[in-house]
Amino acid sequence: MGAVVSCAETSLLNLNHRPQIPDFSPLTCHQSQIESLFQTLGSCLMAIVNGIGSVLQAIIAGIVSCFDIIISCLTCGRGGGRRRGGRSAV
């Protein structure tokens, strides 16, 4: 009949064709697992450090606000900071 050959048949006929086998050597597998472990630990530690930093920032902002309120009360609101109304120099 005809000389029509499908792709599957041509790959079977090609004896020089070798399929690419992924490199699953023990060193490569363990190396990627160790890298993944260190990346996970680094991300976890950075999340903890960022959390501690946020907590400290909130505490310091609260302390500063308390001092601002105390100073404002002691000076009857004339301690500086924002100006409330008044005349412009224009």
PyMOL Python script that loads the backbone (N, CA, C, O; Angstrom):
from pymol import cmd

cmd.read_pdbstr("""\
ATOM      1  N   MET A   1       0.820  -1.174   0.000  1.00  0.00           N
ATOM      2  CA  MET A   1       0.000   0.000   0.000  1.00  0.00           C
ATOM      3  C   MET A   1       0.868   1.243   0.000  1.00  0.00           C
ATOM      4  O   MET A   1       1.830   1.320  -0.764  1.00  0.00           O
ATOM      5  N   GLY A   2       0.556   2.201   0.825  1.00  0.00           N
ATOM      6  CA  GLY A   2       1.272   3.464   0.783  1.00  0.00           C
ATOM      7  C   GLY A   2       2.431   3.486   1.773  1.00  0.00           C
ATOM      8  O   GLY A   2       2.650   2.540   2.530  1.00  0.00           O
ATOM      9  N   ALA A   3       3.148   4.571   1.743  1.00  0.00           N
ATOM     10  CA  ALA A   3       4.300   4.739   2.624  1.00  0.00           C
ATOM     11  C   ALA A   3       3.960   5.693   3.767  1.00  0.00           C
ATOM     12  O   ALA A   3       4.823   6.440   4.229  1.00  0.00           O
ATOM     13  N   VAL A   4       2.730   5.672   4.217  1.00  0.00           N
ATOM     14  CA  VAL A   4       2.318   6.553   5.305  1.00  0.00           C
ATOM     15  C   VAL A   4       2.694   5.885   6.621  1.00  0.00           C
ATOM     16  O   VAL A   4       2.270   4.765   6.906  1.00  0.00           O
ATOM     17  N   VAL A   5       3.490   6.582   7.411  1.00  0.00           N
ATOM     18  CA  VAL A   5       3.947   6.033   8.686  1.00  0.00           C
ATOM     19  C   VAL A   5       3.616   7.064   9.757  1.00  0.00           C
ATOM     20  O   VAL A   5       3.885   8.252   9.584  1.00  0.00           O
ATOM     21  N   SER A   6       3.039   6.615  10.853  1.00  0.00           N
ATOM     22  CA  SER A   6       2.658   7.544  11.918  1.00  0.00           C
ATOM     23  C   SER A   6       3.884   7.934  12.743  1.00  0.00           C
ATOM     24  O   SER A   6       4.946   7.324  12.619  1.00  0.00           O
ATOM     25  N   CYS A   7       3.726   8.951  13.581  1.00  0.00           N
ATOM     26  CA  CYS A   7       4.831   9.426  14.416  1.00  0.00           C
ATOM     27  C   CYS A   7       5.270   8.356  15.397  1.00  0.00           C
ATOM     28  O   CYS A   7       6.467   8.205  15.643  1.00  0.00           O
ATOM     29  N   ALA A   8       4.340   7.616  15.958  1.00  0.00           N
ATOM     30  CA  ALA A   8       4.689   6.572  16.911  1.00  0.00           C
ATOM     31  C   ALA A   8       5.533   5.502  16.241  1.00  0.00           C
ATOM     32  O   ALA A   8       6.481   4.992  16.838  1.00  0.00           O
ATOM     33  N   GLU A   9       5.198   5.164  15.017  1.00  0.00           N
ATOM     34  CA  GLU A   9       5.964   4.146  14.312  1.00  0.00           C
ATOM     35  C   GLU A   9       7.351   4.651  13.951  1.00  0.00           C
ATOM     36  O   GLU A   9       8.305   3.873  13.964  1.00  0.00           O
ATOM     37  N   THR A  10       7.489   5.942  13.626  1.00  0.00           N
ATOM     38  CA  THR A  10       8.807   6.462  13.284  1.00  0.00           C
ATOM     39  C   THR A  10       9.702   6.497  14.509  1.00  0.00           C
ATOM     40  O   THR A  10      10.902   6.249  14.391  1.00  0.00           O
ATOM     41  N   SER A  11       9.150   6.803  15.699  1.00  0.00           N
ATOM     42  CA  SER A  11       9.982   6.809  16.891  1.00  0.00           C
ATOM     43  C   SER A  11      10.404   5.395  17.255  1.00  0.00           C
ATOM     44  O   SER A  11      11.487   5.200  17.807  1.00  0.00           O
ATOM     45  N   LEU A  12       9.579   4.415  16.961  1.00  0.00           N
ATOM     46  CA  LEU A  12       9.971   3.035  17.227  1.00  0.00           C
ATOM     47  C   LEU A  12      11.029   2.571  16.238  1.00  0.00           C
ATOM     48  O   LEU A  12      11.881   1.748  16.574  1.00  0.00           O
ATOM     49  N   LEU A  13      10.976   3.092  15.033  1.00  0.00           N
ATOM     50  CA  LEU A  13      11.939   2.681  14.028  1.00  0.00           C
ATOM     51  C   LEU A  13      13.295   3.347  14.215  1.00  0.00           C
ATOM     52  O   LEU A  13      14.308   2.809  13.769  1.00  0.00           O
ATOM     53  N   ASN A  14      13.336   4.507  14.866  1.00  0.00           N
ATOM     54  CA  ASN A  14      14.577   5.237  15.072  1.00  0.00           C
ATOM     55  C   ASN A  14      15.340   4.610  16.237  1.00  0.00           C
ATOM     56  O   ASN A  14      14.976   4.817  17.395  1.00  0.00           O
ATOM     57  N   LEU A  15      16.379   3.858  15.948  1.00  0.00           N
ATOM     58  CA  LEU A  15      17.118   3.143  16.993  1.00  0.00           C
ATOM     59  C   LEU A  15      18.098   4.058  17.721  1.00  0.00           C
ATOM     60  O   LEU A  15      18.520   3.738  18.833  1.00  0.00           O
ATOM     61  N   ASN A  16      18.466   5.177  17.125  1.00  0.00           N
ATOM     62  CA  ASN A  16      19.404   6.090  17.770  1.00  0.00           C
ATOM     63  C   ASN A  16      18.732   6.993  18.801  1.00  0.00           C
ATOM     64  O   ASN A  16      19.413   7.662  19.577  1.00  0.00           O
ATOM     65  N   HIS A  17      17.436   7.014  18.812  1.00  0.00           N
ATOM     66  CA  HIS A  17      16.704   7.892  19.730  1.00  0.00           C
ATOM     67  C   HIS A  17      16.701   7.288  21.125  1.00  0.00           C
ATOM     68  O   HIS A  17      16.269   6.152  21.319  1.00  0.00           O
ATOM     69  N   ARG A  18      17.182   8.052  22.090  1.00  0.00           N
ATOM     70  CA  ARG A  18      17.138   7.619  23.490  1.00  0.00           C
ATOM     71  C   ARG A  18      16.344   8.661  24.265  1.00  0.00           C
ATOM     72  O   ARG A  18      16.622   9.855  24.152  1.00  0.00           O
ATOM     73  N   PRO A  19      15.374   8.236  25.040  1.00  0.00           N
ATOM     74  CA  PRO A  19      14.578   9.202  25.803  1.00  0.00           C
ATOM     75  C   PRO A  19      15.431   9.869  26.882  1.00  0.00           C
ATOM     76  O   PRO A  19      16.338   9.261  27.450  1.00  0.00           O
ATOM     77  N   GLN A  20      15.114  11.125  27.142  1.00  0.00           N
ATOM     78  CA  GLN A  20      15.834  11.858  28.172  1.00  0.00           C
ATOM     79  C   GLN A  20      15.374  11.367  29.541  1.00  0.00           C
ATOM     80  O   GLN A  20      14.189  11.431  29.869  1.00  0.00           O
ATOM     81  N   ILE A  21      16.309  10.885  30.320  1.00  0.00           N
ATOM     82  CA  ILE A  21      16.005  10.405  31.665  1.00  0.00           C
ATOM     83  C   ILE A  21      16.424  11.506  32.633  1.00  0.00           C
ATOM     84  O   ILE A  21      17.572  11.950  32.603  1.00  0.00           O
ATOM     85  N   PRO A  22      15.500  11.954  33.497  1.00  0.00           N
ATOM     86  CA  PRO A  22      15.865  13.006  34.450  1.00  0.00           C
ATOM     87  C   PRO A  22      16.942  12.519  35.414  1.00  0.00           C
ATOM     88  O   PRO A  22      17.025  11.333  35.733  1.00  0.00           O
ATOM     89  N   ASP A  23      17.759  13.455  35.866  1.00  0.00           N
ATOM     90  CA  ASP A  23      18.857  13.121  36.768  1.00  0.00           C
ATOM     91  C   ASP A  23      18.331  13.050  38.192  1.00  0.00           C
ATOM     92  O   ASP A  23      18.139  14.075  38.846  1.00  0.00           O
ATOM     93  N   PHE A  24      18.102  11.843  38.662  1.00  0.00           N
ATOM     94  CA  PHE A  24      17.636  11.643  40.029  1.00  0.00           C
ATOM     95  C   PHE A  24      18.734  11.007  40.865  1.00  0.00           C
ATOM     96  O   PHE A  24      18.485  10.092  41.650  1.00  0.00           O
ATOM     97  N   SER A  25      19.934  11.496  40.689  1.00  0.00           N
ATOM     98  CA  SER A  25      21.021  10.944  41.491  1.00  0.00           C
ATOM     99  C   SER A  25      20.795  11.333  42.943  1.00  0.00           C
ATOM    100  O   SER A  25      20.191  12.370  43.216  1.00  0.00           O
ATOM    101  N   PRO A  26      21.270  10.516  43.879  1.00  0.00           N
ATOM    102  CA  PRO A  26      21.034  10.805  45.301  1.00  0.00           C
ATOM    103  C   PRO A  26      21.562  12.163  45.718  1.00  0.00           C
ATOM    104  O   PRO A  26      20.932  12.835  46.534  1.00  0.00           O
ATOM    105  N   LEU A  27      22.702  12.591  45.182  1.00  0.00           N
ATOM    106  CA  LEU A  27      23.269  13.874  45.565  1.00  0.00           C
ATOM    107  C   LEU A  27      22.360  15.022  45.138  1.00  0.00           C
ATOM    108  O   LEU A  27      22.153  15.964  45.903  1.00  0.00           O
ATOM    109  N   THR A  28      21.815  14.953  43.923  1.00  0.00           N
ATOM    110  CA  THR A  28      20.939  16.012  43.436  1.00  0.00           C
ATOM    111  C   THR A  28      19.654  16.066  44.248  1.00  0.00           C
ATOM    112  O   THR A  28      19.191  17.153  44.592  1.00  0.00           O
ATOM    113  N   CYS A  29      19.075  14.924  44.557  1.00  0.00           N
ATOM    114  CA  CYS A  29      17.831  14.897  45.342  1.00  0.00           C
ATOM    115  C   CYS A  29      18.053  15.457  46.742  1.00  0.00           C
ATOM    116  O   CYS A  29      17.273  16.282  47.219  1.00  0.00           O
ATOM    117  N   HIS A  30      19.118  15.005  47.396  1.00  0.00           N
ATOM    118  CA  HIS A  30      19.371  15.470  48.750  1.00  0.00           C
ATOM    119  C   HIS A  30      19.741  16.943  48.769  1.00  0.00           C
ATOM    120  O   HIS A  30      19.380  17.664  49.699  1.00  0.00           O
ATOM    121  N   GLN A  31      20.456  17.390  47.754  1.00  0.00           N
ATOM    122  CA  GLN A  31      20.849  18.788  47.696  1.00  0.00           C
ATOM    123  C   GLN A  31      19.617  19.681  47.554  1.00  0.00           C
ATOM    124  O   GLN A  31      19.518  20.705  48.230  1.00  0.00           O
ATOM    125  N   SER A  32      18.684  19.307  46.688  1.00  0.00           N
ATOM    126  CA  SER A  32      17.486  20.134  46.522  1.00  0.00           C
ATOM    127  C   SER A  32      16.615  20.086  47.772  1.00  0.00           C
ATOM    128  O   SER A  32      15.964  21.076  48.106  1.00  0.00           O
ATOM    129  N   GLN A  33      16.592  18.956  48.464  1.00  0.00           N
ATOM    130  CA  GLN A  33      15.811  18.865  49.697  1.00  0.00           C
ATOM    131  C   GLN A  33      16.427  19.735  50.783  1.00  0.00           C
ATOM    132  O   GLN A  33      15.707  20.391  51.535  1.00  0.00           O
ATOM    133  N   ILE A  34      17.749  19.744  50.870  1.00  0.00           N
ATOM    134  CA  ILE A  34      18.427  20.575  51.871  1.00  0.00           C
ATOM    135  C   ILE A  34      18.233  22.053  51.549  1.00  0.00           C
ATOM    136  O   ILE A  34      17.995  22.851  52.456  1.00  0.00           O
ATOM    137  N   GLU A  35      18.331  22.433  50.277  1.00  0.00           N
ATOM    138  CA  GLU A  35      18.083  23.826  49.890  1.00  0.00           C
ATOM    139  C   GLU A  35      16.665  24.238  50.239  1.00  0.00           C
ATOM    140  O   GLU A  35      16.435  25.341  50.736  1.00  0.00           O
ATOM    141  N   SER A  36      15.721  23.358  49.980  1.00  0.00           N
ATOM    142  CA  SER A  36      14.325  23.639  50.309  1.00  0.00           C
ATOM    143  C   SER A  36      14.145  23.800  51.810  1.00  0.00           C
ATOM    144  O   SER A  36      13.409  24.676  52.263  1.00  0.00           O
ATOM    145  N   LEU A  37      14.817  22.956  52.578  1.00  0.00           N
ATOM    146  CA  LEU A  37      14.728  23.040  54.036  1.00  0.00           C
ATOM    147  C   LEU A  37      15.262  24.374  54.535  1.00  0.00           C
ATOM    148  O   LEU A  37      14.638  25.019  55.378  1.00  0.00           O
ATOM    149  N   PHE A  38      16.422  24.792  54.013  1.00  0.00           N
ATOM    150  CA  PHE A  38      17.003  26.058  54.446  1.00  0.00           C
ATOM    151  C   PHE A  38      16.157  27.256  54.003  1.00  0.00           C
ATOM    152  O   PHE A  38      16.047  28.238  54.737  1.00  0.00           O
ATOM    153  N   GLN A  39      15.567  27.184  52.825  1.00  0.00           N
ATOM    154  CA  GLN A  39      14.686  28.265  52.388  1.00  0.00           C
ATOM    155  C   GLN A  39      13.459  28.365  53.292  1.00  0.00           C
ATOM    156  O   GLN A  39      13.016  29.464  53.626  1.00  0.00           O
ATOM    157  N   THR A  40      12.915  27.219  53.684  1.00  0.00           N
ATOM    158  CA  THR A  40      11.754  27.218  54.570  1.00  0.00           C
ATOM    159  C   THR A  40      12.116  27.774  55.936  1.00  0.00           C
ATOM    160  O   THR A  40      11.378  28.584  56.497  1.00  0.00           O
ATOM    161  N   LEU A  41      13.263  27.337  56.480  1.00  0.00           N
ATOM    162  CA  LEU A  41      13.701  27.855  57.783  1.00  0.00           C
ATOM    163  C   LEU A  41      13.967  29.356  57.718  1.00  0.00           C
ATOM    164  O   LEU A  41      13.613  30.089  58.642  1.00  0.00           O
ATOM    165  N   GLY A  42      14.587  29.816  56.633  1.00  0.00           N
ATOM    166  CA  GLY A  42      14.843  31.245  56.480  1.00  0.00           C
ATOM    167  C   GLY A  42      13.560  32.052  56.413  1.00  0.00           C
ATOM    168  O   GLY A  42      13.465  33.124  57.011  1.00  0.00           O
ATOM    169  N   SER A  43      12.570  31.543  55.686  1.00  0.00           N
ATOM    170  CA  SER A  43      11.283  32.241  55.597  1.00  0.00           C
ATOM    171  C   SER A  43      10.600  32.293  56.949  1.00  0.00           C
ATOM    172  O   SER A  43      10.018  33.312  57.320  1.00  0.00           O
ATOM    173  N   CYS A  44      10.672  31.190  57.686  1.00  0.00           N
ATOM    174  CA  CYS A  44      10.050  31.135  59.011  1.00  0.00           C
ATOM    175  C   CYS A  44      10.722  32.119  59.966  1.00  0.00           C
ATOM    176  O   CYS A  44      10.043  32.843  60.694  1.00  0.00           O
ATOM    177  N   LEU A  45      12.045  32.146  59.964  1.00  0.00           N
ATOM    178  CA  LEU A  45      12.766  33.074  60.839  1.00  0.00           C
ATOM    179  C   LEU A  45      12.488  34.525  60.470  1.00  0.00           C
ATOM    180  O   LEU A  45      12.342  35.371  61.352  1.00  0.00           O
ATOM    181  N   MET A  46      12.414  34.820  59.175  1.00  0.00           N
ATOM    182  CA  MET A  46      12.105  36.190  58.764  1.00  0.00           C
ATOM    183  C   MET A  46      10.697  36.600  59.183  1.00  0.00           C
ATOM    184  O   MET A  46      10.470  37.752  59.553  1.00  0.00           O
ATOM    185  N   ALA A  47       9.749  35.661  59.126  1.00  0.00           N
ATOM    186  CA  ALA A  47       8.390  35.963  59.574  1.00  0.00           C
ATOM    187  C   ALA A  47       8.368  36.258  61.068  1.00  0.00           C
ATOM    188  O   ALA A  47       7.662  37.163  61.511  1.00  0.00           O
ATOM    189  N   ILE A  48       9.141  35.497  61.851  1.00  0.00           N
ATOM    190  CA  ILE A  48       9.210  35.736  63.296  1.00  0.00           C
ATOM    191  C   ILE A  48       9.826  37.100  63.578  1.00  0.00           C
ATOM    192  O   ILE A  48       9.310  37.854  64.403  1.00  0.00           O
ATOM    193  N   VAL A  49      10.929  37.426  62.899  1.00  0.00           N
ATOM    194  CA  VAL A  49      11.598  38.716  63.107  1.00  0.00           C
ATOM    195  C   VAL A  49      10.671  39.868  62.710  1.00  0.00           C
ATOM    196  O   VAL A  49      10.605  40.874  63.416  1.00  0.00           O
ATOM    197  N   ASN A  50       9.955  39.734  61.589  1.00  0.00           N
ATOM    198  CA  ASN A  50       9.017  40.779  61.176  1.00  0.00           C
ATOM    199  C   ASN A  50       7.888  40.937  62.181  1.00  0.00           C
ATOM    200  O   ASN A  50       7.449  42.056  62.447  1.00  0.00           O
ATOM    201  N   GLY A  51       7.411  39.831  62.745  1.00  0.00           N
ATOM    202  CA  GLY A  51       6.359  39.898  63.764  1.00  0.00           C
ATOM    203  C   GLY A  51       6.834  40.613  65.015  1.00  0.00           C
ATOM    204  O   GLY A  51       6.124  41.457  65.562  1.00  0.00           O
ATOM    205  N   ILE A  52       8.042  40.275  65.471  1.00  0.00           N
ATOM    206  CA  ILE A  52       8.602  40.938  66.657  1.00  0.00           C
ATOM    207  C   ILE A  52       8.795  42.428  66.385  1.00  0.00           C
ATOM    208  O   ILE A  52       8.504  43.263  67.241  1.00  0.00           O
ATOM    209  N   GLY A  53       9.283  42.756  65.200  1.00  0.00           N
ATOM    210  CA  GLY A  53       9.470  44.169  64.847  1.00  0.00           C
ATOM    211  C   GLY A  53       8.158  44.934  64.836  1.00  0.00           C
ATOM    212  O   GLY A  53       8.100  46.077  65.290  1.00  0.00           O
ATOM    213  N   SER A  54       7.103  44.309  64.319  1.00  0.00           N
ATOM    214  CA  SER A  54       5.788  44.972  64.291  1.00  0.00           C
ATOM    215  C   SER A  54       5.256  45.189  65.700  1.00  0.00           C
ATOM    216  O   SER A  54       4.692  46.242  65.997  1.00  0.00           O
ATOM    217  N   VAL A  55       5.433  44.196  66.570  1.00  0.00           N
ATOM    218  CA  VAL A  55       4.971  44.337  67.958  1.00  0.00           C
ATOM    219  C   VAL A  55       5.726  45.455  68.653  1.00  0.00           C
ATOM    220  O   VAL A  55       5.118  46.287  69.327  1.00  0.00           O
ATOM    221  N   LEU A  56       7.063  45.485  68.497  1.00  0.00           N
ATOM    222  CA  LEU A  56       7.854  46.549  69.126  1.00  0.00           C
ATOM    223  C   LEU A  56       7.487  47.926  68.581  1.00  0.00           C
ATOM    224  O   LEU A  56       7.441  48.902  69.330  1.00  0.00           O
ATOM    225  N   GLN A  57       7.228  48.001  67.282  1.00  0.00           N
ATOM    226  CA  GLN A  57       6.834  49.280  66.680  1.00  0.00           C
ATOM    227  C   GLN A  57       5.505  49.749  67.259  1.00  0.00           C
ATOM    228  O   GLN A  57       5.340  50.937  67.535  1.00  0.00           O
ATOM    229  N   ALA A  58       4.561  48.838  67.446  1.00  0.00           N
ATOM    230  CA  ALA A  58       3.263  49.214  68.018  1.00  0.00           C
ATOM    231  C   ALA A  58       3.418  49.662  69.468  1.00  0.00           C
ATOM    232  O   ALA A  58       2.781  50.630  69.885  1.00  0.00           O
ATOM    233  N   ILE A  59       4.257  48.971  70.242  1.00  0.00           N
ATOM    234  CA  ILE A  59       4.474  49.351  71.648  1.00  0.00           C
ATOM    235  C   ILE A  59       5.111  50.732  71.730  1.00  0.00           C
ATOM    236  O   ILE A  59       4.681  51.566  72.527  1.00  0.00           O
ATOM    237  N   ILE A  60       6.125  50.978  70.921  1.00  0.00           N
ATOM    238  CA  ILE A  60       6.800  52.281  70.951  1.00  0.00           C
ATOM    239  C   ILE A  60       5.848  53.390  70.509  1.00  0.00           C
ATOM    240  O   ILE A  60       5.853  54.475  71.091  1.00  0.00           O
ATOM    241  N   ALA A  61       5.033  53.129  69.487  1.00  0.00           N
ATOM    242  CA  ALA A  61       4.063  54.140  69.053  1.00  0.00           C
ATOM    243  C   ALA A  61       3.056  54.434  70.168  1.00  0.00           C
ATOM    244  O   ALA A  61       2.655  55.583  70.351  1.00  0.00           O
ATOM    245  N   GLY A  62       2.649  53.412  70.907  1.00  0.00           N
ATOM    246  CA  GLY A  62       1.737  53.627  72.034  1.00  0.00           C
ATOM    247  C   GLY A  62       2.373  54.458  73.136  1.00  0.00           C
ATOM    248  O   GLY A  62       1.726  55.341  73.699  1.00  0.00           O
ATOM    249  N   ILE A  63       3.634  54.184  73.449  1.00  0.00           N
ATOM    250  CA  ILE A  63       4.339  54.952  74.481  1.00  0.00           C
ATOM    251  C   ILE A  63       4.485  56.408  74.047  1.00  0.00           C
ATOM    252  O   ILE A  63       4.276  57.317  74.851  1.00  0.00           O
ATOM    253  N   VAL A  64       4.837  56.633  72.805  1.00  0.00           N
ATOM    254  CA  VAL A  64       4.971  58.004  72.300  1.00  0.00           C
ATOM    255  C   VAL A  64       3.635  58.727  72.367  1.00  0.00           C
ATOM    256  O   VAL A  64       3.589  59.903  72.728  1.00  0.00           O
ATOM    257  N   SER A  65       2.545  58.042  72.026  1.00  0.00           N
ATOM    258  CA  SER A  65       1.220  58.670  72.104  1.00  0.00           C
ATOM    259  C   SER A  65       0.862  59.021  73.538  1.00  0.00           C
ATOM    260  O   SER A  65       0.280  60.075  73.794  1.00  0.00           O
ATOM    261  N   CYS A  66       1.207  58.142  74.479  1.00  0.00           N
ATOM    262  CA  CYS A  66       0.933  58.440  75.893  1.00  0.00           C
ATOM    263  C   CYS A  66       1.702  59.672  76.352  1.00  0.00           C
ATOM    264  O   CYS A  66       1.143  60.543  77.018  1.00  0.00           O
ATOM    265  N   PHE A  67       2.990  59.747  75.995  1.00  0.00           N
ATOM    266  CA  PHE A  67       3.764  60.933  76.358  1.00  0.00           C
ATOM    267  C   PHE A  67       3.207  62.183  75.697  1.00  0.00           C
ATOM    268  O   PHE A  67       3.208  63.253  76.304  1.00  0.00           O
ATOM    269  N   ASP A  68       2.735  62.064  74.470  1.00  0.00           N
ATOM    270  CA  ASP A  68       2.142  63.196  73.773  1.00  0.00           C
ATOM    271  C   ASP A  68       0.907  63.690  74.510  1.00  0.00           C
ATOM    272  O   ASP A  68       0.704  64.896  74.655  1.00  0.00           O
ATOM    273  N   ILE A  69       0.085  62.759  74.975  1.00  0.00           N
ATOM    274  CA  ILE A  69      -1.122  63.133  75.720  1.00  0.00           C
ATOM    275  C   ILE A  69      -0.756  63.788  77.049  1.00  0.00           C
ATOM    276  O   ILE A  69      -1.350  64.798  77.427  1.00  0.00           O
ATOM    277  N   ILE A  70       0.213  63.222  77.755  1.00  0.00           N
ATOM    278  CA  ILE A  70       0.622  63.788  79.049  1.00  0.00           C
ATOM    279  C   ILE A  70       1.185  65.189  78.864  1.00  0.00           C
ATOM    280  O   ILE A  70       0.831  66.101  79.611  1.00  0.00           O
ATOM    281  N   ILE A  71       2.051  65.370  77.887  1.00  0.00           N
ATOM    282  CA  ILE A  71       2.645  66.691  77.647  1.00  0.00           C
ATOM    283  C   ILE A  71       1.571  67.681  77.206  1.00  0.00           C
ATOM    284  O   ILE A  71       1.610  68.850  77.589  1.00  0.00           O
ATOM    285  N   SER A  72       0.623  67.223  76.409  1.00  0.00           N
ATOM    286  CA  SER A  72      -0.459  68.101  75.975  1.00  0.00           C
ATOM    287  C   SER A  72      -1.311  68.535  77.154  1.00  0.00           C
ATOM    288  O   SER A  72      -1.739  69.687  77.220  1.00  0.00           O
ATOM    289  N   CYS A  73      -1.562  67.624  78.086  1.00  0.00           N
ATOM    290  CA  CYS A  73      -2.346  67.991  79.275  1.00  0.00           C
ATOM    291  C   CYS A  73      -1.585  68.960  80.172  1.00  0.00           C
ATOM    292  O   CYS A  73      -2.161  69.914  80.695  1.00  0.00           O
ATOM    293  N   LEU A  74      -0.290  68.711  80.348  1.00  0.00           N
ATOM    294  CA  LEU A  74       0.504  69.561  81.236  1.00  0.00           C
ATOM    295  C   LEU A  74       0.693  70.962  80.680  1.00  0.00           C
ATOM    296  O   LEU A  74       0.842  71.913  81.447  1.00  0.00           O
ATOM    297  N   THR A  75       0.690  71.104  79.389  1.00  0.00           N
ATOM    298  CA  THR A  75       0.927  72.421  78.779  1.00  0.00           C
ATOM    299  C   THR A  75      -0.365  73.033  78.243  1.00  0.00           C
ATOM    300  O   THR A  75      -0.320  74.014  77.501  1.00  0.00           O
ATOM    301  N   CYS A  76      -1.499  72.475  78.603  1.00  0.00           N
ATOM    302  CA  CYS A  76      -2.801  72.960  78.144  1.00  0.00           C
ATOM    303  C   CYS A  76      -2.896  72.982  76.622  1.00  0.00           C
ATOM    304  O   CYS A  76      -3.550  73.862  76.061  1.00  0.00           O
ATOM    305  N   GLY A  77      -2.275  72.059  75.963  1.00  0.00           N
ATOM    306  CA  GLY A  77      -2.377  71.943  74.519  1.00  0.00           C
ATOM    307  C   GLY A  77      -1.476  72.873  73.747  1.00  0.00           C
ATOM    308  O   GLY A  77      -1.600  72.973  72.526  1.00  0.00           O
ATOM    309  N   ARG A  78      -0.546  73.577  74.442  1.00  0.00           N
ATOM    310  CA  ARG A  78       0.324  74.526  73.748  1.00  0.00           C
ATOM    311  C   ARG A  78       1.740  73.979  73.578  1.00  0.00           C
ATOM    312  O   ARG A  78       2.679  74.751  73.385  1.00  0.00           O
ATOM    313  N   GLY A  79       1.899  72.695  73.646  1.00  0.00           N
ATOM    314  CA  GLY A  79       3.240  72.116  73.637  1.00  0.00           C
ATOM    315  C   GLY A  79       3.867  71.995  72.269  1.00  0.00           C
ATOM    316  O   GLY A  79       5.016  71.566  72.170  1.00  0.00           O
ATOM    317  N   GLY A  80       3.187  72.341  71.242  1.00  0.00           N
ATOM    318  CA  GLY A  80       3.741  72.203  69.903  1.00  0.00           C
ATOM    319  C   GLY A  80       2.932  71.195  69.120  1.00  0.00           C
ATOM    320  O   GLY A  80       1.782  70.909  69.453  1.00  0.00           O
ATOM    321  N   GLY A  81       3.521  70.677  68.109  1.00  0.00           N
ATOM    322  CA  GLY A  81       2.804  69.710  67.270  1.00  0.00           C
ATOM    323  C   GLY A  81       1.901  70.415  66.299  1.00  0.00           C
ATOM    324  O   GLY A  81       2.329  71.345  65.616  1.00  0.00           O
ATOM    325  N   ARG A  82       0.651  69.989  66.222  1.00  0.00           N
ATOM    326  CA  ARG A  82      -0.280  70.557  65.260  1.00  0.00           C
ATOM    327  C   ARG A  82      -0.844  71.893  65.768  1.00  0.00           C
ATOM    328  O   ARG A  82      -1.072  72.084  66.962  1.00  0.00           O
ATOM    329  N   ARG A  83      -1.051  72.775  64.848  1.00  0.00           N
ATOM    330  CA  ARG A  83      -1.682  74.065  65.199  1.00  0.00           C
ATOM    331  C   ARG A  83      -3.165  73.939  64.987  1.00  0.00           C
ATOM    332  O   ARG A  83      -3.623  73.404  63.978  1.00  0.00           O
ATOM    333  N   ARG A  84      -3.903  74.431  65.938  1.00  0.00           N
ATOM    334  CA  ARG A  84      -5.367  74.352  65.847  1.00  0.00           C
ATOM    335  C   ARG A  84      -5.924  75.743  65.561  1.00  0.00           C
ATOM    336  O   ARG A  84      -6.052  76.571  66.463  1.00  0.00           O
ATOM    337  N   GLY A  85      -6.246  75.980  64.320  1.00  0.00           N
ATOM    338  CA  GLY A  85      -6.845  77.263  63.940  1.00  0.00           C
ATOM    339  C   GLY A  85      -5.860  78.408  64.050  1.00  0.00           C
ATOM    340  O   GLY A  85      -4.651  78.183  64.088  1.00  0.00           O
ATOM    341  N   GLY A  86      -6.335  79.576  64.099  1.00  0.00           N
ATOM    342  CA  GLY A  86      -5.470  80.748  64.226  1.00  0.00           C
ATOM    343  C   GLY A  86      -5.549  81.591  62.966  1.00  0.00           C
ATOM    344  O   GLY A  86      -6.202  81.232  61.986  1.00  0.00           O
ATOM    345  N   ARG A  87      -4.867  82.715  63.024  1.00  0.00           N
ATOM    346  CA  ARG A  87      -4.874  83.611  61.872  1.00  0.00           C
ATOM    347  C   ARG A  87      -3.700  83.325  60.972  1.00  0.00           C
ATOM    348  O   ARG A  87      -2.622  82.937  61.424  1.00  0.00           O
ATOM    349  N   SER A  88      -3.922  83.518  59.713  1.00  0.00           N
ATOM    350  CA  SER A  88      -2.831  83.365  58.753  1.00  0.00           C
ATOM    351  C   SER A  88      -2.136  84.722  58.598  1.00  0.00           C
ATOM    352  O   SER A  88      -2.724  85.766  58.882  1.00  0.00           O
ATOM    353  N   ALA A  89      -0.910  84.696  58.156  1.00  0.00           N
ATOM    354  CA  ALA A  89      -0.129  85.923  58.038  1.00  0.00           C
ATOM    355  C   ALA A  89      -0.357  86.632  56.719  1.00  0.00           C
ATOM    356  O   ALA A  89       0.409  87.530  56.370  1.00  0.00           O
ATOM    357  N   VAL A  90      -1.370  86.263  55.988  1.00  0.00           N
ATOM    358  CA  VAL A  90      -1.588  86.865  54.689  1.00  0.00           C
ATOM    359  C   VAL A  90      -2.319  88.154  54.787  1.00  0.00           C
ATOM    360  O   VAL A  90      -2.583  88.793  53.769  1.00  0.00           O
TER     361      VAL A  90
END
""", "prot")
cmd.dss("prot")
cmd.show_as("cartoon", "prot")
cmd.util.cbc("prot")
cmd.orient("prot")
